[in-house]
Amino acid sequence: MSRWFTLVALSLALGAGLILKAGVYPTQWNWSLLLIALAGVLNGTFETQRRSGKFDGVVNGLMIALLGWAAFQMVPLPEWVIARITPARAELAHAAGAGYWIPISVNPARTFQLLINAGAFAVVFLLVRNLGWHLRKHLWLVMLPLLLFAGLEAVLGIFQFAAVRDASLTAPSNGTYVNPDHFSGFLEMALPLAAMSIIAAWRHGVLRAEKTAGGAARTIGALTLVAVILMAIVVSLSRMGFVSAVLSLTLTGLIATTASQRNKRHYRSRLAAGGFLAVALAASAFAFLPTDALIFRFSKLLQPPDPLSELPQIDRAAIWHDTRKLIEAYPVTGSGLGTFESGLIRYKHVAPMRTADYAHNDYLQVMAELGGVGFVLAMVWVAVVYFKVLRAALRFEKGRNWEVAVGLAGAMTALLLHSLADFNLYIPANAMVFAWICGAAASAGLENRAAVFALPVTRVVEHTESQV
Protein backbone atom coordinates (compact mmCIF):
# COMPACT_ATOMS: atom_id res chain seq x y z
CA MET A 1 0.00 0.00 0.00
CA SER A 2 2.86 2.39 0.77
CA ARG A 3 4.00 2.16 -2.86
CA TRP A 4 0.67 3.49 -4.07
CA PHE A 5 0.91 6.36 -1.59
CA THR A 6 4.42 7.02 -2.90
CA LEU A 7 3.12 7.20 -6.45
CA VAL A 8 0.39 9.60 -5.35
CA ALA A 9 2.90 11.82 -3.53
CA LEU A 10 5.16 11.94 -6.58
CA SER A 11 2.17 12.76 -8.78
CA LEU A 12 1.16 15.59 -6.47
CA ALA A 13 4.74 16.91 -6.51
CA LEU A 14 4.76 16.97 -10.31
CA GLY A 15 1.26 18.46 -10.49
CA ALA A 16 2.17 21.22 -8.05
CA GLY A 17 5.34 21.97 -10.01
CA LEU A 18 3.44 22.21 -13.28
CA ILE A 19 0.74 24.47 -11.86
CA LEU A 20 3.32 26.77 -10.26
CA LYS A 21 5.02 27.77 -13.52
CA ALA A 22 6.98 24.52 -13.89
CA GLY A 23 9.05 25.34 -10.80
CA VAL A 24 11.07 28.19 -12.30
CA TYR A 25 10.50 30.25 -9.15
CA PRO A 26 12.39 28.58 -6.26
CA THR A 27 9.95 29.61 -3.52
CA GLN A 28 7.10 27.91 -5.40
CA TRP A 29 9.15 24.85 -6.32
CA ASN A 30 9.81 24.25 -2.61
CA TRP A 31 6.30 22.76 -2.33
CA SER A 32 7.24 20.10 -4.86
CA LEU A 33 10.51 19.45 -3.02
CA LEU A 34 8.50 18.89 0.17
CA LEU A 35 6.22 16.39 -1.56
CA ILE A 36 9.19 14.56 -3.08
CA ALA A 37 10.69 14.26 0.41
CA LEU A 38 7.35 12.93 1.64
CA ALA A 39 7.36 10.34 -1.15
CA GLY A 40 10.82 9.23 -0.08
CA VAL A 41 9.65 8.84 3.51
CA LEU A 42 6.58 6.86 2.47
CA ASN A 43 8.49 4.20 0.57
CA GLY A 44 12.12 4.50 1.61
CA THR A 45 14.28 5.96 -1.11
CA PHE A 46 16.92 3.25 -0.80
CA GLU A 47 14.60 0.30 -0.35
CA THR A 48 16.32 -2.86 -1.53
CA GLN A 49 14.83 -4.49 -4.59
CA ARG A 50 14.51 -8.24 -4.82
CA ARG A 51 16.03 -7.95 -8.26
CA SER A 52 18.25 -4.95 -8.71
CA GLY A 53 19.12 -5.55 -12.35
CA LYS A 54 22.46 -5.90 -14.04
CA PHE A 55 23.25 -2.21 -14.42
CA ASP A 56 21.84 -0.82 -11.15
CA GLY A 57 25.21 -0.79 -9.39
CA VAL A 58 26.75 1.16 -12.26
CA VAL A 59 23.82 3.59 -12.43
CA ASN A 60 23.84 4.20 -8.69
CA GLY A 61 27.60 4.63 -8.58
CA LEU A 62 27.62 7.14 -11.42
CA MET A 63 24.75 9.10 -9.88
CA ILE A 64 26.42 9.27 -6.48
CA ALA A 65 29.72 10.28 -8.08
CA LEU A 66 27.99 13.04 -10.06
CA LEU A 67 26.23 14.45 -6.99
CA GLY A 68 29.44 14.12 -5.01
CA TRP A 69 31.37 16.06 -7.63
CA ALA A 70 28.82 18.89 -7.55
CA ALA A 71 29.07 18.97 -3.75
CA PHE A 72 32.88 18.96 -3.94
CA GLN A 73 32.73 22.13 -6.02
CA MET A 74 31.53 23.96 -2.89
CA VAL A 75 34.33 22.72 -0.65
CA PRO A 76 36.93 25.44 0.16
CA LEU A 77 40.40 24.38 -0.97
CA PRO A 78 43.82 25.98 -0.45
CA GLU A 79 44.64 28.68 -2.95
CA TRP A 80 47.62 26.76 -4.31
CA VAL A 81 45.42 23.74 -5.06
CA ILE A 82 42.87 25.91 -6.88
CA ALA A 83 45.69 27.55 -8.85
CA ARG A 84 46.84 24.15 -10.07
CA ILE A 85 43.51 22.55 -10.98
CA THR A 86 41.63 25.64 -12.24
CA PRO A 87 43.85 28.72 -12.75
CA ALA A 88 40.94 30.87 -13.98
CA ARG A 89 39.16 30.43 -10.64
CA ALA A 90 42.31 31.35 -8.71
CA GLU A 91 42.76 34.46 -10.84
CA LEU A 92 39.13 35.45 -10.26
CA ALA A 93 39.44 34.92 -6.51
CA HIS A 94 42.66 36.93 -6.38
CA ALA A 95 41.02 39.84 -8.23
CA ALA A 96 38.11 39.77 -5.78
CA GLY A 97 40.45 39.72 -2.80
CA ALA A 98 39.25 36.33 -1.55
CA GLY A 99 40.99 34.56 1.30
CA TYR A 100 43.31 31.57 1.29
CA TRP A 101 40.50 28.99 1.13
CA ILE A 102 38.59 29.08 -2.17
CA PRO A 103 35.84 26.81 -3.52
CA ILE A 104 35.81 25.71 -7.15
CA SER A 105 32.32 27.15 -7.64
CA VAL A 106 32.23 30.83 -8.49
CA ASN A 107 28.83 31.06 -6.78
CA PRO A 108 28.57 28.43 -4.00
CA ALA A 109 25.09 29.58 -2.91
CA ARG A 110 23.71 28.94 -6.39
CA THR A 111 25.49 25.60 -6.55
CA PHE A 112 23.92 24.57 -3.24
CA GLN A 113 20.47 25.52 -4.52
CA LEU A 114 20.88 23.46 -7.70
CA LEU A 115 22.39 20.58 -5.73
CA ILE A 116 19.22 20.35 -3.63
CA ASN A 117 17.18 20.09 -6.82
CA ALA A 118 19.57 17.50 -8.24
CA GLY A 119 19.26 15.46 -5.04
CA ALA A 120 15.46 15.62 -5.31
CA PHE A 121 15.60 14.38 -8.90
CA ALA A 122 17.85 11.53 -7.77
CA VAL A 123 15.19 10.60 -5.19
CA VAL A 124 12.53 10.65 -7.93
CA PHE A 125 14.72 8.41 -10.09
CA LEU A 126 15.26 5.88 -7.29
CA LEU A 127 11.62 5.85 -6.24
CA VAL A 128 10.27 5.36 -9.76
CA ARG A 129 12.86 2.68 -10.45
CA ASN A 130 11.73 0.78 -7.37
CA LEU A 131 8.07 1.31 -8.23
CA GLY A 132 8.77 0.02 -11.73
CA TRP A 133 9.87 -3.29 -10.26
CA HIS A 134 7.33 -3.69 -7.47
CA LEU A 135 4.45 -2.55 -9.69
CA ARG A 136 5.75 -4.28 -12.82
CA LYS A 137 2.33 -5.82 -13.44
CA HIS A 138 0.85 -2.32 -13.48
CA LEU A 139 3.69 -0.33 -15.01
CA TRP A 140 1.35 1.72 -17.16
CA LEU A 141 -0.12 3.09 -13.94
CA VAL A 142 3.33 4.39 -13.01
CA MET A 143 3.36 6.24 -16.35
CA LEU A 144 -0.25 7.39 -16.05
CA PRO A 145 0.49 10.65 -14.15
CA LEU A 146 2.81 11.80 -16.94
CA LEU A 147 0.19 11.06 -19.59
CA LEU A 148 -2.60 12.64 -17.56
CA PHE A 149 -0.72 15.88 -16.90
CA ALA A 150 0.48 16.01 -20.50
CA GLY A 151 -3.10 15.70 -21.71
CA LEU A 152 -4.28 18.49 -19.40
CA GLU A 153 -1.39 20.76 -20.41
CA ALA A 154 -2.05 20.03 -24.09
CA VAL A 155 -5.76 20.88 -23.80
CA LEU A 156 -4.89 24.13 -22.02
CA GLY A 157 -2.38 24.99 -24.73
CA ILE A 158 -4.93 24.37 -27.49
CA PHE A 159 -7.47 26.59 -25.73
CA GLN A 160 -4.83 29.31 -25.45
CA PHE A 161 -4.15 29.03 -29.16
CA ALA A 162 -7.85 29.22 -30.00
CA ALA A 163 -8.25 32.32 -27.81
CA VAL A 164 -5.51 34.37 -29.48
CA ARG A 165 -5.39 33.04 -33.04
CA ASP A 166 -7.38 35.98 -34.39
CA ALA A 167 -5.29 38.50 -32.48
CA SER A 168 -1.81 37.43 -33.55
CA LEU A 169 -0.42 35.02 -36.13
CA THR A 170 2.65 34.20 -34.05
CA ALA A 171 1.27 34.02 -30.49
CA PRO A 172 2.49 30.73 -28.99
CA SER A 173 0.75 28.47 -26.51
CA ASN A 174 2.62 27.72 -23.31
CA GLY A 175 0.16 26.00 -20.96
CA THR A 176 1.18 26.69 -17.37
CA TYR A 177 4.80 27.24 -18.44
CA VAL A 178 6.57 30.56 -18.75
CA ASN A 179 8.33 29.50 -21.97
CA PRO A 180 6.56 27.70 -24.85
CA ASP A 181 9.74 25.77 -25.69
CA HIS A 182 9.71 24.16 -22.25
CA PHE A 183 5.98 23.52 -22.55
CA SER A 184 6.76 21.65 -25.74
CA GLY A 185 9.66 19.89 -24.00
CA PHE A 186 7.28 18.37 -21.47
CA LEU A 187 4.76 17.28 -24.10
CA GLU A 188 7.36 15.72 -26.37
CA MET A 189 8.47 13.39 -23.56
CA ALA A 190 4.90 12.15 -23.07
CA LEU A 191 4.16 11.79 -26.80
CA PRO A 192 6.05 8.49 -27.49
CA LEU A 193 4.50 6.94 -24.36
CA ALA A 194 1.05 8.00 -25.53
CA ALA A 195 1.75 6.56 -28.98
CA MET A 196 2.83 3.21 -27.55
CA SER A 197 -0.26 3.14 -25.34
CA ILE A 198 -2.24 2.81 -28.58
CA ILE A 199 -0.33 -0.37 -29.42
CA ALA A 200 -0.75 -1.62 -25.85
CA ALA A 201 -4.52 -1.09 -26.04
CA TRP A 202 -4.68 -2.77 -29.45
CA ARG A 203 -2.59 -5.76 -28.37
CA HIS A 204 -4.73 -6.10 -25.27
CA GLY A 205 -7.82 -6.41 -27.45
CA VAL A 206 -6.28 -8.75 -30.05
CA LEU A 207 -4.67 -11.19 -27.65
CA ARG A 208 -7.74 -11.52 -25.50
CA ALA A 209 -10.14 -11.27 -28.44
CA GLU A 210 -11.66 -8.39 -26.52
CA LYS A 211 -14.78 -6.94 -28.12
CA THR A 212 -16.00 -4.92 -25.18
CA ALA A 213 -16.65 -1.21 -25.13
CA GLY A 214 -13.84 -0.81 -22.60
CA GLY A 215 -11.20 -2.00 -25.09
CA ALA A 216 -12.50 0.34 -27.78
CA ALA A 217 -12.61 3.23 -25.30
CA ARG A 218 -8.97 2.67 -24.31
CA THR A 219 -7.84 2.68 -27.92
CA ILE A 220 -9.87 5.76 -28.81
CA GLY A 221 -8.65 7.53 -25.68
CA ALA A 222 -5.01 6.78 -26.53
CA LEU A 223 -5.49 7.98 -30.12
CA THR A 224 -7.13 11.18 -28.87
CA LEU A 225 -4.31 11.80 -26.40
CA VAL A 226 -1.66 11.48 -29.12
CA ALA A 227 -3.58 13.85 -31.39
CA VAL A 228 -4.08 16.43 -28.65
CA ILE A 229 -0.44 16.36 -27.53
CA LEU A 230 0.87 16.60 -31.08
CA MET A 231 -1.49 19.48 -31.83
CA ALA A 232 -0.37 21.31 -28.69
CA ILE A 233 3.29 20.91 -29.69
CA VAL A 234 2.49 22.43 -33.07
CA VAL A 235 0.66 25.45 -31.60
CA SER A 236 3.46 26.02 -29.08
CA LEU A 237 5.47 27.26 -32.10
CA SER A 238 8.56 25.58 -30.68
CA ARG A 239 10.76 24.71 -33.63
CA MET A 240 13.07 22.33 -31.82
CA GLY A 241 10.10 20.92 -29.90
CA PHE A 242 8.35 20.03 -33.15
CA VAL A 243 11.50 18.55 -34.69
CA SER A 244 12.27 16.52 -31.55
CA ALA A 245 8.70 15.24 -31.32
CA VAL A 246 8.61 14.04 -34.93
CA LEU A 247 12.09 12.48 -34.81
CA SER A 248 11.39 10.73 -31.50
CA LEU A 249 8.15 9.32 -32.90
CA THR A 250 10.07 8.11 -35.95
CA LEU A 251 12.68 6.41 -33.78
CA THR A 252 9.91 4.92 -31.63
CA GLY A 253 8.34 3.43 -34.74
CA LEU A 254 11.69 2.05 -35.93
CA ILE A 255 12.40 0.44 -32.55
CA ALA A 256 8.94 -1.09 -32.41
CA THR A 257 9.28 -2.42 -35.96
CA THR A 258 12.73 -3.84 -35.33
CA ALA A 259 11.63 -5.66 -32.19
CA SER A 260 8.26 -6.93 -33.44
CA GLN A 261 9.64 -8.31 -36.72
CA ARG A 262 12.88 -9.77 -35.31
CA ASN A 263 11.74 -13.39 -35.13
CA LYS A 264 9.50 -13.45 -38.20
CA ARG A 265 10.06 -14.66 -41.71
CA HIS A 266 11.44 -12.23 -44.26
CA TYR A 267 12.79 -10.12 -41.42
CA ARG A 268 14.83 -7.78 -43.59
CA SER A 269 12.04 -7.01 -46.02
CA ARG A 270 9.57 -6.44 -43.18
CA LEU A 271 12.07 -4.25 -41.36
CA ALA A 272 12.80 -2.24 -44.49
CA ALA A 273 9.09 -1.77 -45.12
CA GLY A 274 8.52 -0.66 -41.53
CA GLY A 275 11.47 1.73 -41.66
CA PHE A 276 10.29 3.20 -44.94
CA LEU A 277 6.81 3.71 -43.49
CA ALA A 278 8.20 5.42 -40.38
CA VAL A 279 10.38 7.77 -42.43
CA ALA A 280 7.51 8.49 -44.82
CA LEU A 281 5.23 9.37 -41.92
CA ALA A 282 7.93 11.64 -40.47
CA ALA A 283 8.34 13.41 -43.81
CA SER A 284 4.56 13.81 -44.04
CA ALA A 285 4.49 15.27 -40.54
CA PHE A 286 7.10 17.87 -41.47
CA ALA A 287 5.19 18.67 -44.65
CA PHE A 288 1.59 18.85 -43.42
CA LEU A 289 1.46 19.38 -39.64
CA PRO A 290 3.11 22.81 -39.17
CA THR A 291 0.75 25.77 -39.07
CA ASP A 292 1.46 29.01 -40.90
CA ALA A 293 2.71 30.49 -37.63
CA LEU A 294 5.16 27.62 -37.08
CA ILE A 295 6.39 27.82 -40.67
CA PHE A 296 6.88 31.55 -40.13
CA ARG A 297 9.00 30.81 -37.06
CA PHE A 298 11.15 28.36 -39.03
CA SER A 299 11.67 31.05 -41.67
CA LYS A 300 12.99 33.38 -38.93
CA LEU A 301 16.06 31.12 -38.64
CA LEU A 302 17.36 32.70 -41.84
CA GLN A 303 16.89 36.24 -40.54
CA PRO A 304 18.95 38.22 -38.00
CA PRO A 305 17.45 38.51 -34.50
CA ASP A 306 14.92 41.31 -34.04
CA PRO A 307 14.87 42.48 -30.39
CA LEU A 308 11.66 44.47 -30.99
CA SER A 309 9.60 41.54 -32.29
CA GLU A 310 6.86 39.85 -30.25
CA LEU A 311 8.95 36.69 -30.13
CA PRO A 312 12.54 38.00 -29.87
CA GLN A 313 14.99 35.43 -31.13
CA ILE A 314 17.93 34.50 -28.99
CA ASP A 315 21.19 34.38 -30.89
CA ARG A 316 22.06 30.88 -29.80
CA ALA A 317 25.17 30.69 -31.97
CA ALA A 318 26.63 33.74 -30.21
CA ILE A 319 25.79 32.34 -26.77
CA TRP A 320 27.39 29.02 -27.68
CA HIS A 321 30.51 30.88 -28.83
CA ASP A 322 30.77 32.68 -25.48
CA THR A 323 30.04 29.43 -23.64
CA ARG A 324 32.97 27.82 -25.41
CA LYS A 325 35.23 30.46 -23.86
CA LEU A 326 33.85 29.64 -20.41
CA ILE A 327 34.52 25.94 -21.02
CA GLU A 328 38.09 26.73 -22.09
CA ALA A 329 38.60 28.68 -18.86
CA TYR A 330 37.32 25.82 -16.65
CA PRO A 331 37.94 22.69 -18.74
CA VAL A 332 38.33 20.16 -15.92
CA THR A 333 36.47 21.44 -12.89
CA GLY A 334 33.79 23.67 -14.40
CA SER A 335 32.67 26.94 -12.84
CA GLY A 336 30.21 25.22 -10.49
CA LEU A 337 26.76 23.68 -10.84
CA GLY A 338 24.21 26.39 -11.63
CA THR A 339 26.81 29.13 -12.04
CA PHE A 340 26.56 29.65 -15.79
CA GLU A 341 25.30 33.22 -15.47
CA SER A 342 27.96 34.18 -12.93
CA GLY A 343 30.79 32.46 -14.75
CA LEU A 344 29.89 33.79 -18.19
CA ILE A 345 29.99 37.48 -17.23
CA ARG A 346 33.71 37.71 -17.83
CA TYR A 347 33.47 36.14 -21.31
CA LYS A 348 30.07 37.41 -22.43
CA HIS A 349 29.77 39.49 -25.60
CA VAL A 350 26.32 38.50 -26.85
CA ALA A 351 23.37 40.80 -25.99
CA PRO A 352 25.26 43.12 -23.60
CA MET A 353 22.00 44.65 -22.32
CA ARG A 354 20.39 41.28 -21.59
CA THR A 355 21.06 38.53 -19.07
CA ALA A 356 22.38 35.26 -20.44
CA ASP A 357 21.48 32.88 -17.64
CA TYR A 358 21.38 29.72 -19.76
CA ALA A 359 23.45 28.41 -22.66
CA HIS A 360 20.40 27.16 -24.58
CA ASN A 361 22.22 23.87 -24.94
CA ASP A 362 22.16 21.51 -21.96
CA TYR A 363 25.32 19.71 -23.06
CA LEU A 364 27.38 22.89 -23.31
CA GLN A 365 26.01 24.20 -20.02
CA VAL A 366 26.76 20.96 -18.16
CA MET A 367 30.28 21.02 -19.59
CA ALA A 368 30.73 24.65 -18.55
CA GLU A 369 29.39 24.16 -15.03
CA LEU A 370 30.67 20.68 -14.14
CA GLY A 371 33.75 20.55 -16.32
CA GLY A 372 35.11 17.51 -18.05
CA VAL A 373 34.78 15.38 -14.92
CA GLY A 374 31.10 16.06 -14.38
CA PHE A 375 30.27 15.99 -18.08
CA VAL A 376 31.73 12.50 -18.51
CA LEU A 377 29.89 11.22 -15.43
CA ALA A 378 26.58 12.68 -16.63
CA MET A 379 26.89 11.41 -20.21
CA VAL A 380 27.93 7.91 -19.15
CA TRP A 381 25.00 7.77 -16.71
CA VAL A 382 22.54 8.76 -19.43
CA ALA A 383 24.13 6.31 -21.88
CA VAL A 384 23.84 3.39 -19.45
CA VAL A 385 20.18 4.13 -18.71
CA TYR A 386 19.41 4.61 -22.41
CA PHE A 387 21.16 1.37 -23.34
CA LYS A 388 19.20 -0.46 -20.66
CA VAL A 389 15.79 0.70 -21.91
CA LEU A 390 16.79 0.15 -25.54
CA ARG A 391 17.84 -3.38 -24.68
CA ALA A 392 14.47 -4.04 -23.05
CA ALA A 393 12.64 -2.58 -26.05
CA LEU A 394 14.52 -4.73 -28.55
CA ARG A 395 14.72 -8.01 -26.63
CA PHE A 396 11.45 -8.38 -24.76
CA GLU A 397 8.88 -7.67 -27.46
CA LYS A 398 6.56 -10.36 -26.05
CA GLY A 399 6.93 -9.20 -22.47
CA ARG A 400 4.33 -7.54 -20.34
CA ASN A 401 5.90 -4.07 -20.48
CA TRP A 402 7.38 -4.00 -23.98
CA GLU A 403 5.29 -1.03 -25.12
CA VAL A 404 6.36 0.95 -22.05
CA ALA A 405 10.03 0.26 -22.83
CA VAL A 406 9.68 1.45 -26.42
CA GLY A 407 7.81 4.57 -25.29
CA LEU A 408 10.46 5.36 -22.68
CA ALA A 409 13.23 5.05 -25.27
CA GLY A 410 11.35 7.52 -27.47
CA ALA A 411 10.74 9.88 -24.54
CA MET A 412 14.42 9.97 -23.61
CA THR A 413 15.35 10.54 -27.25
CA ALA A 414 12.96 13.49 -27.51
CA LEU A 415 14.47 15.45 -24.64
CA LEU A 416 18.06 14.55 -25.51
CA LEU A 417 17.47 15.96 -28.99
CA HIS A 418 15.72 19.08 -27.69
CA SER A 419 18.60 19.68 -25.28
CA LEU A 420 20.80 20.51 -28.27
CA ALA A 421 19.06 23.88 -28.55
CA ASP A 422 17.40 24.55 -25.19
CA PHE A 423 17.70 24.13 -21.42
CA ASN A 424 14.80 21.85 -20.48
CA LEU A 425 16.93 20.04 -17.89
CA TYR A 426 17.24 23.32 -15.97
CA ILE A 427 13.46 23.65 -15.72
CA PRO A 428 12.59 21.79 -12.48
CA ALA A 429 9.30 20.25 -13.69
CA ASN A 430 10.86 18.97 -16.92
CA ALA A 431 13.94 17.71 -15.09
CA MET A 432 11.64 15.84 -12.71
CA VAL A 433 9.77 14.26 -15.63
CA PHE A 434 13.07 13.21 -17.20
CA ALA A 435 14.19 11.69 -13.88
CA TRP A 436 10.82 9.89 -13.70
CA ILE A 437 11.31 8.50 -17.22
CA CYS A 438 14.91 7.47 -16.50
CA GLY A 439 13.81 5.75 -13.28
CA ALA A 440 11.28 3.67 -15.19
CA ALA A 441 13.83 3.05 -17.96
CA ALA A 442 16.37 1.70 -15.45
CA SER A 443 13.83 -0.52 -13.71
CA ALA A 444 14.21 -4.28 -13.91
CA GLY A 445 10.43 -4.43 -14.31
CA LEU A 446 10.87 -3.67 -18.02
CA GLU A 447 12.65 -6.98 -18.48
CA ASN A 448 9.73 -9.03 -17.24
CA ARG A 449 9.79 -11.97 -19.65
CA ALA A 450 6.28 -13.13 -18.82
CA ALA A 451 3.90 -12.76 -21.73
CA VAL A 452 1.33 -10.09 -21.19
CA PHE A 453 -1.46 -12.57 -21.89
CA ALA A 454 -1.76 -16.29 -22.28
CA LEU A 455 -1.96 -16.19 -26.07
CA PRO A 456 1.39 -15.30 -27.68
CA VAL A 457 1.58 -12.75 -30.47
CA THR A 458 2.85 -15.29 -32.99
CA ARG A 459 -0.18 -17.52 -32.46
CA VAL A 460 -2.51 -14.56 -32.95
CA VAL A 461 -0.76 -13.67 -36.21
CA GLU A 462 -0.81 -17.27 -37.41
CA HIS A 463 -4.50 -17.57 -36.53
CA THR A 464 -5.28 -14.34 -38.39
CA GLU A 465 -3.34 -15.45 -41.47
CA SER A 466 -5.06 -18.85 -41.49
CA GLN A 467 -8.45 -17.14 -41.42
CA VAL A 468 -7.43 -15.01 -44.38
PEMO-V982956 format. One record per backbone hydrogen bond with DSSP energy under -0.5 kcal/mol. CO is the residue of the C=O (numbers start at 0). NH is the residue of the N-H. If there is no record, write none. Layout:
BEGIN
CO	NH
CO	NH
END
This chain:
BEGIN
0	4
1	5
2	6
3	7
4	8
5	9
6	10
7	11
8	12
9	13
10	14
11	15
12	16
13	17
14	18
15	19
16	21
16	22
17	20
17	21
18	20
19	22
20	23
21	428
23	25
24	27
24	28
25	29
27	30
27	31
28	31
28	32
29	33
30	34
31	35
32	36
33	37
34	38
35	39
36	40
37	41
38	42
39	43
43	46
52	55
54	58
55	59
56	60
57	61
58	62
59	63
60	64
61	65
62	66
63	67
64	68
65	69
66	70
67	71
68	72
70	73
71	74
72	104
76	101
77	80
77	81
78	82
79	83
80	84
81	85
85	88
85	89
86	90
87	91
88	92
89	93
90	94
91	95
92	96
92	97
93	96
99	78
99	101
101	76
106	109
106	110
107	111
108	112
109	113
110	114
111	115
112	116
113	117
114	118
115	119
116	120
117	121
118	122
119	123
120	124
121	125
122	126
123	127
124	128
125	129
126	130
127	131
128	132
129	132
129	133
130	134
132	135
134	137
135	138
137	140
137	141
138	141
138	142
139	143
140	144
142	145
142	146
143	147
144	148
145	149
146	150
147	151
148	152
149	153
150	154
151	155
152	156
153	157
154	158
155	159
156	160
157	161
158	162
159	163
160	164
163	166
163	167
167	170
169	171
173	176
178	182
179	183
180	184
181	185
182	186
183	187
184	188
185	188
185	189
186	190
187	191
188	192
189	193
190	194
191	195
192	196
193	197
194	197
194	198
195	199
196	200
197	201
198	202
199	203
200	204
201	205
202	206
203	207
204	209
205	208
211	215
212	216
213	217
214	218
215	219
216	220
217	221
218	222
219	223
220	224
221	225
222	226
223	227
224	228
225	229
226	230
227	231
228	232
229	233
230	234
231	235
232	237
233	236
234	172
236	238
237	241
238	242
239	243
240	244
241	245
242	246
243	247
244	248
245	249
246	250
247	251
248	252
249	253
250	254
251	255
252	256
253	257
254	258
255	259
256	260
258	261
260	263
263	266
265	269
266	270
267	271
268	272
269	273
270	274
271	275
272	276
273	277
274	278
275	279
276	280
277	281
278	282
279	283
280	284
281	285
282	286
283	287
284	288
284	289
290	294
291	295
292	296
293	297
294	298
295	299
297	300
298	301
299	302
304	306
305	308
308	311
312	314
313	315
314	318
315	319
316	320
317	321
318	322
319	323
320	324
321	325
322	326
323	327
324	328
325	329
327	330
328	87
329	333
330	371
331	372
334	105
335	338
338	342
339	343
340	344
343	346
343	347
344	347
350	353
354	356
360	364
361	365
362	366
363	367
364	368
365	369
366	370
367	334
368	335
369	373
370	374
371	375
372	376
373	377
374	378
375	379
376	380
377	381
378	382
379	383
380	384
381	385
382	386
383	387
384	388
385	389
386	390
387	391
388	392
389	393
390	394
391	395
395	398
397	451
398	401
400	404
401	405
402	406
403	407
404	408
405	409
406	410
407	411
408	412
409	413
410	414
411	415
412	416
413	417
414	418
416	419
417	420
418	361
418	362
421	361
422	425
423	426
425	427
426	430
427	431
428	432
429	433
430	434
431	435
432	436
433	437
434	438
435	439
436	440
437	441
439	442
442	445
443	446
444	447
446	448
447	399
449	399
453	455
455	459
456	460
457	461
458	462
459	463
460	464
461	465
462	466
463	467
END
